[in-house]
Every structure is written in structure tokens, then in C-alpha cells.
Amino acid sequence: MHHGPAVELGEDKASAYKEKLGVILFFVYLVIYAGFVLIGLFYPEMMGGHVLGKQNLAVVYGFGLILLAIIMGFIYNFLCTRMENKLNK
């Protein structure tokens, strides 16, 4: 059995907005990640320092980066969906 596509694809009027937002979020994440790399490169002893209970900075910063990526993904999805709905009326 064959069937058609689940949705009809058309022009994406929000593509410029989504591209710009994606680049902005990428650079925000890049700066924060670069901070992690630079601390590890120039101040490696700092990464072993305890910051949250018995967790060191490397673990806390690393998990923070993972959570930040997830949160930024949700923000990107929310803002893009809102713009698509606005422009595709």
C-alpha cells in the first residue's frame, strides 16, 4: 500500500528568522563552551575545585552545558513555531 505525505510541504516564510535565531543561539552556546575549554586549558586546577556539594567545577559546568543545549533547543522550537504561526496565517 502506498500513501501520500503526512503533511503538505509549502514555502517556509519563517526560514530567514529561523536561520538568524539559530546562528545567534549557536554563538551564545559557543561563547559559554569556549569558557569551559579555556578554563580547562589555562586553569586546570580550577576544574577540580568543589562548587556544588562534593561535585567539582568540571562536572557541574559539563552538565550545565548539556542542560543549556536542551533548554536552548526548547527555546528555539518555541520561538520558531510562534513565528511560523504568525507568518503562515
matplotlib code that plots the C-alpha trace (Angstrom):
import matplotlib.pyplot as plt

x = [0.0, 1.2, 0.1, 0.9, 3.0, 1.7, 1.8, 1.8, 5.0, 5.0, 7.0, 8.6, 8.1, 9.9, 13.1, 15.1, 14.1, 14.9, 18.3, 19.2, 17.9, 19.9, 23.1, 22.5, 21.9, 24.9, 27.2, 25.8, 26.5, 29.9, 31.0, 29.8, 31.5, 34.7, 34.7, 34.7, 37.5, 39.6, 39.2, 40.4, 43.3, 44.6, 43.3, 43.0, 43.3, 40.2, 38.2, 38.9, 37.6, 34.4, 31.5, 28.3, 28.5, 31.2, 30.9, 33.8, 33.6, 34.2, 31.2, 28.9, 29.9, 29.7, 26.2, 25.3, 26.4, 24.2, 21.2, 21.8, 21.7, 18.4, 16.9, 18.1, 16.5, 13.2, 13.6, 14.4, 11.4, 9.1, 10.2, 10.3, 6.8, 5.4, 7.0, 5.7, 2.2, 2.4, 3.7, 1.7, -1.8]
y = [0.0, 3.5, 6.7, 10.4, 12.5, 13.2, 16.9, 19.1, 21.0, 24.6, 27.8, 28.4, 32.1, 32.0, 30.4, 33.7, 34.2, 30.6, 30.9, 34.1, 32.7, 29.5, 31.4, 33.7, 30.7, 28.9, 31.8, 32.1, 28.5, 28.8, 31.5, 29.6, 26.4, 28.3, 29.4, 25.7, 24.9, 28.0, 27.2, 23.6, 24.8, 27.7, 26.8, 23.0, 23.1, 25.2, 22.4, 20.2, 22.7, 21.8, 24.1, 22.2, 19.9, 17.4, 18.0, 19.7, 22.5, 20.2, 18.1, 21.0, 23.0, 19.9, 19.1, 22.7, 22.7, 19.7, 21.3, 24.6, 22.8, 21.2, 24.4, 26.3, 23.7, 24.2, 28.0, 27.7, 25.4, 27.7, 30.9, 29.3, 27.8, 31.1, 32.9, 30.2, 30.5, 34.3, 34.4, 31.5, 32.8]
z = [0.0, -0.8, 0.8, 0.3, 2.6, 6.1, 5.6, 2.6, 2.3, 1.1, 1.3, 4.7, 5.3, 8.6, 7.3, 7.5, 11.1, 12.0, 10.4, 12.2, 15.5, 15.0, 14.4, 17.4, 19.7, 18.2, 19.1, 22.6, 23.2, 21.6, 24.0, 27.0, 25.8, 25.0, 28.6, 29.6, 27.3, 28.3, 32.0, 31.3, 29.2, 31.4, 34.9, 35.0, 38.8, 38.9, 37.3, 40.3, 42.8, 44.6, 43.7, 44.5, 47.4, 46.5, 42.8, 41.1, 38.5, 35.6, 36.3, 37.2, 34.1, 31.9, 33.0, 32.8, 29.1, 28.4, 30.1, 28.4, 25.0, 25.8, 27.1, 24.0, 21.8, 23.5, 23.2, 19.5, 18.9, 20.8, 19.0, 15.6, 16.0, 17.1, 14.1, 11.7, 13.1, 12.8, 9.2, 7.8, 8.7]

ax = plt.figure().add_subplot(projection="3d")
ax.plot(x, y, z, "-o")
ax.set_aspect("equal")
plt.show()
